Amino acid sequence: MEVSDKPSAVGGPVVPRNGERRGLSPREIRITGGYWADVKTLNREAIIAHCDEWMERIGWTSNFDRIAAGDGTHAGIEFVDSEVYKLLEAMAWQLGSAPDAAMESRYLQLVGRVAAAQDEDGYLDTSFGHAGQRARYTDFEWGHELYCFGHLIQAAVARLRTGHDDLLPNVARKLVAHLWREFGPNGRQAVCGHPEVEMALVEFGRATANDDAVELARLFVERRGHGLLSPVRFGAEYFQDDVPVRSAEVLRGHAVRAYYLASGAIDVAVETNDTDLLAAVERQIETTVSRRTYLTGGVGAHHLDEAFGADYELPPDRAYAETCAAVASVMANWRLLLTGATGADDRIERVLLNNVLASPRQDGRAFFYTNTLHQRTRGIQPDDHTVIERAETSLRAPWFTVSCCPTNIARTLASAELYFATATSDGIDLHQYGQYEIDTTVASQRVRIDVSGDYPFEGAVRITFATAVGDDFRLGLRVPDWAEVGTIVRRGAETAAPSGRTELFGPFAEGETIELRLPMDARIVHPHPRIDAIRGQIAVERGPLVLALESTELPPDLEVDDVEVDPEIGLRTEGDGAQLLLRSRSPKPQSPSWPYGSAEPAAPGRQFVARLYPYSRWGNRGPSSMRIWIPAAP
Ligand SMILES: [Zn+2]
């Protein structure tokens, strides 16, 4: 019962009804080559297929078939429905960017199975409310019903935004009507233990002009922080129920929950013109970025509750930095970016390239759930055919008991290019670089731009106009924060451009090329003095990429903890990484007897040069030790 395309609904992730910047739809931006083409191919051919195969194999997908058949038997933990929905969202975005008959057919088959499990009144959950199961809405703390609904709704929004108003959007319509009756102004005063439904409802309200959906999201945001959830062992802050959203000073508690809630709160604030709420959440994120975020952009310093630590509590060897928290921070920062906020695109770049893309193995069939910055000992290689607990191994694993990360990567990479550029009433802003083309309309004139260069490995970004545009056209470029200063070359003239946004004005002739040159020499990074866990250590970056030292690059008798940076600090750019002069601690520090106070400092050992390369690639050659922050010799 497909209806013709509804252009008003077409777009990318997050389409505010009012806002400074407009994201592009899959029809307006397309990856043409380079690094991101490889990433997109990996996602299409391996990651999406892998998620689909695993969920079919272990019965998470057939949970829907059993409910449809009146059988309440359930495979997996309570919220595995959400993984099927994130897979559907990934497929929807992927299909929006490149038609694929086989994937389309599989997508429609999966949606049909999901739809068959929907109850008459719109409720749809394979863990609650059916024969032999717990009753609906009896466990808001851990049941994740609204969280799962949020993912279903987001998958439906992806389908609408890619030009199809068909079965899944209709399932979502029935579900949202049920939620309005159940939790609306006259309904239950409740919130879900895991935020997610808030941003989904706002997005659904935008895509279908449903004001009730936006109002329900607003109610959920405002209700949180008033103790509606029963206490859990991690405290009310775990699910951000300790302080009302607009009164909080920083993100805290479970990191994924915190960033999903921030995303929903930004959506509500933008859609209801609540400038106080928007300012409050923006402040919270700024503080979180400056005090509670790893060099890779990762967040979450506590394993036990997957939560933020205190300010500057950022131990590299105990970094949790869950892949989903990285995805969640991209979502929140993208929302800020659309409001016109500065710096959000720098953060998106750092976390995408150095945390999200560190998770998948190079063959796309195993994933880091947590993304440590320091692996002290060589881990144990998980079996490629066994489900493991979330963070029990130090190497990438194929699937998890809580398998939120692989499907989150799939949907993020399927829509990645939609975070690259925005349009305004007078021009185009480029936020991320790579090889892609834009074909859109600005102020009634068609604009085609081709972006090329070997970014993120090379610093020359070329922007070529395939259509001529007039003198009222504005081209906005991001000069990355890591670059400090870039060079713009236009019609042979070179201009220095400090980090931040640089604007160029038309006219631009057809075929005219602007070049942005960024410095790509490897550079030393020093830690914030308050982060005790890495004091006296340095890291190396090249361009937007954080580099790492892996034991595979060391003499065979050494692990990464046996070396330090030589005081001569010889650093040379090499390939897409760097060479760094190190020295062993020789002899290896003897284990001084506890309590250590009388230990002699280790004598300087032999010098050697080791190769550092992008952190996102570590752990692809079997068990190894690895560190980003390396001790600097005193
Ligand atoms: Zn996860």
Boltz pocket constraint, residues with backbone or C-beta under 6 A from the ligand:
constraints:
  - pocket:
      binder: B
      contacts: [[A, 322], [A, 323], [A, 324], [A, 325], [A, 369], [A, 402], [A, 403], [A, 404], [A, 405], [A, 406], [A, 408]]
      max_distance: 6.0
